[in-house]
Amino acid sequence: MSYVMRKLVIVLFSSLFSLSLCYADISLPTPQTKDGMSLLESLKKRASTPGGDFPVGNISDEDLSTILWAASGLNRGKTGWTVPMVHGVPPYVRIYVAGEKGVFLYEWEGHYLREISKKDIRADIGKQNFTKRAAYSLIFVPDLNALTQHPPEQANEFRHIAVGAMSQNIYLVAASLKLDVRYIHSIKPEMIAEELKLPENSKPIGIMLLGK
């Protein structure tokens, strides 16, 4: 094989290898915003699925889209969200979505998923064995670049309050969509921070398991 041909083969293989590692965004379907179960009925059915009974079924893109929108999506104008944010600033807790195809960051502005990794980390992020059974694990991570005008302790309180509102919305929408859900606080923060490539000193607050 000539020198030129060898160089061409190397370039072609290098290009294919690079393409295989390219990260890709995923557009989400329009979330469901009408019909469905009433709020009072959702409250009545709201519950955490027992770990031992957590299902291994898949969740549709439509249901995932609705769950993420309910957690921190826009519901009015350009600065109105489905959960309360202090002073109306953009969501200062980010939601990472871990599933079979990898890890994605939910971008509320544009309502899409940005790929972070192609690795399935579901079995590595929780201290309970059943976390790997969930179709998706939603990971709540504070945005340390937000709320810098507040004292650190107060900013941390705001972030935990936000996670409480987000998780409650997820519980209620999951009940309406007949999905299984469970909030998990016993997690492996160092492992998650490494897998999500989080900035130094950034640690997750908790995760929610989704199944059907």
C-alpha positions in Angstrom: 0.0 0.0 0.0 1.4 3.4 -1.0 2.1 6.1 1.5 -0.7 8.2 0.2 -3.2 5.3 0.6 -2.0 4.6 4.1 -2.6 8.2 5.0 -6.0 8.2 3.5 -7.0 5.0 5.4 -5.7 6.6 8.7 -7.7 9.8 8.0 -10.9 7.8 7.3 -10.6 5.7 10.4 -9.8 8.7 12.5 -12.9 10.5 11.1 -15.1 7.5 11.8 -13.8 7.2 15.4 -14.4 10.9 16.0 -17.9 10.7 14.7 -18.6 7.8 17.0 -17.7 10.0 20.0 -19.7 13.0 18.9 -22.3 14.2 21.4 -25.8 15.0 20.1 -28.7 17.0 21.4 -32.1 15.3 21.6 -35.3 17.3 20.9 -38.1 16.5 23.2 -41.8 16.2 22.1 -44.2 18.9 23.2 -45.2 18.3 26.8 -48.7 17.4 27.7 -50.3 20.5 29.2 -54.0 19.6 29.2 -56.4 16.8 30.0 -55.1 14.1 32.2 -55.9 13.5 35.9 -57.1 16.3 38.1 -54.7 17.9 40.6 -56.7 16.6 43.6 -56.8 13.1 42.1 -53.0 13.3 41.6 -52.5 14.3 45.2 -54.6 11.4 46.3 -52.5 9.0 44.2 -49.1 10.5 44.9 -46.8 7.9 46.3 -43.2 6.6 46.3 -42.9 3.2 44.6 -41.2 0.6 47.0 -37.7 -0.1 45.9 -38.2 -3.9 45.7 -41.2 -3.4 43.4 -39.6 -0.8 41.1 -40.4 -1.8 37.5 -38.0 -2.2 34.6 -40.3 -1.0 31.8 -39.5 1.8 29.4 -40.9 5.3 29.5 -42.0 7.1 26.3 -40.3 10.3 25.1 -43.7 12.0 25.5 -43.9 11.1 29.2 -40.3 12.0 29.9 -40.9 15.4 28.1 -43.9 16.1 30.3 -42.0 15.1 33.5 -39.1 17.4 32.8 -41.3 20.3 31.8 -43.2 19.9 35.0 -40.0 19.9 37.0 -38.5 23.1 35.7 -40.0 24.1 32.3 -41.4 27.3 31.1 -45.2 27.7 31.6 -45.6 31.4 30.7 -43.6 33.8 28.7 -39.8 33.7 28.8 -39.2 33.9 32.5 -42.1 31.9 34.1 -41.4 28.4 35.3 -43.5 25.6 36.7 -41.8 25.9 40.0 -41.1 29.0 42.2 -37.6 30.5 41.8 -36.3 33.2 44.1 -36.6 36.7 42.6 -37.8 35.0 39.4 -34.3 34.1 38.3 -33.7 31.1 35.9 -33.7 27.7 37.5 -30.6 27.3 39.7 -30.9 23.6 40.1 -30.1 21.6 36.9 -31.6 18.2 36.0 -29.4 15.5 34.5 -31.2 12.5 32.9 -29.4 9.2 33.2 -30.7 6.3 31.1 -29.7 3.4 29.0 -28.3 5.6 26.2 -26.2 7.8 28.5 -26.4 11.0 30.5 -28.1 14.2 29.3 -28.7 17.7 30.7 -32.2 19.0 30.5 -32.1 22.5 28.9 -35.3 24.2 30.0 -34.6 27.0 27.4 -35.5 25.2 24.2 -36.9 22.1 26.0 -34.3 19.6 24.9 -31.6 17.2 26.2 -27.9 17.9 25.8 -25.8 14.8 25.7 -23.1 14.7 28.4 -21.9 11.1 28.2 -22.8 7.9 26.3 -22.3 5.8 29.5 -25.1 4.2 31.4 -24.4 5.1 35.0 -27.8 4.1 36.6 -26.3 1.2 38.5 -23.4 3.3 39.9 -25.1 6.4 41.4 -27.3 5.1 44.2 -26.6 3.1 47.4 -29.6 0.9 46.8 -29.4 -1.9 44.2 -32.8 -1.1 42.8 -31.7 2.2 41.4 -30.4 0.4 38.3 -33.9 -0.9 37.5 -35.3 2.6 36.7 -35.8 3.6 33.1 -34.4 7.0 34.0 -32.7 8.6 37.0 -33.2 12.3 37.3 -30.2 13.9 39.1 -30.6 17.3 40.8 -27.5 19.4 40.7 -27.2 23.0 42.0 -25.9 25.6 39.6 -23.1 27.2 41.6 -22.9 30.1 39.1 -26.3 31.2 40.2 -27.4 33.0 43.4 -23.9 34.4 44.0 -25.5 37.6 45.3 -26.8 35.6 48.3 -24.8 34.3 51.3 -23.7 30.7 50.6 -25.9 29.2 53.4 -29.0 31.1 52.1 -28.3 30.1 48.5 -28.0 26.5 49.6 -31.4 26.7 51.3 -33.0 28.1 48.1 -31.5 25.2 46.1 -33.0 22.6 48.5 -36.3 24.3 48.4 -36.2 24.3 44.6 -35.5 20.5 44.6 -38.5 20.0 46.9 -40.8 21.9 44.5 -39.3 20.1 41.5 -39.7 16.6 43.1 -43.2 17.3 44.2 -44.2 18.3 40.7 -42.6 15.1 39.3 -44.6 13.1 41.9 -47.9 14.6 40.9 -47.3 14.4 37.1 -46.1 10.8 37.5 -49.3 9.9 39.3 -51.3 11.5 36.5 -49.3 9.6 33.8 -49.4 6.4 35.8 -45.6 6.2 36.2 -43.6 4.8 39.0 -41.4 7.3 40.9 -39.2 7.4 44.0 -37.0 10.2 45.5 -33.6 8.9 46.6 -31.3 10.8 49.0 -28.9 8.0 49.7 -26.7 8.5 46.7 -23.0 8.5 45.7 -22.2 12.2 45.2 -18.5 11.8 44.4 -19.2 9.1 41.8 -22.0 11.2 40.3 -19.8 14.3 40.2 -17.1 12.4 38.4 -19.5 10.8 35.8 -21.3 14.1 35.1 -18.0 16.0 34.8 -19.3 18.5 37.4 -17.2 21.6 38.4 -15.1 21.3 41.6 -17.2 21.7 44.8 -20.4 20.9 42.9 -22.3 17.9 44.3 -25.8 16.5 43.5 -28.6 17.0 46.0 -30.6 13.9 45.2 -32.1 11.8 42.5 -35.6 10.6 41.4 -36.2 7.2 39.8 -38.7 6.9 37.0 -40.2 3.7 35.7 -43.3 2.1 34.4 
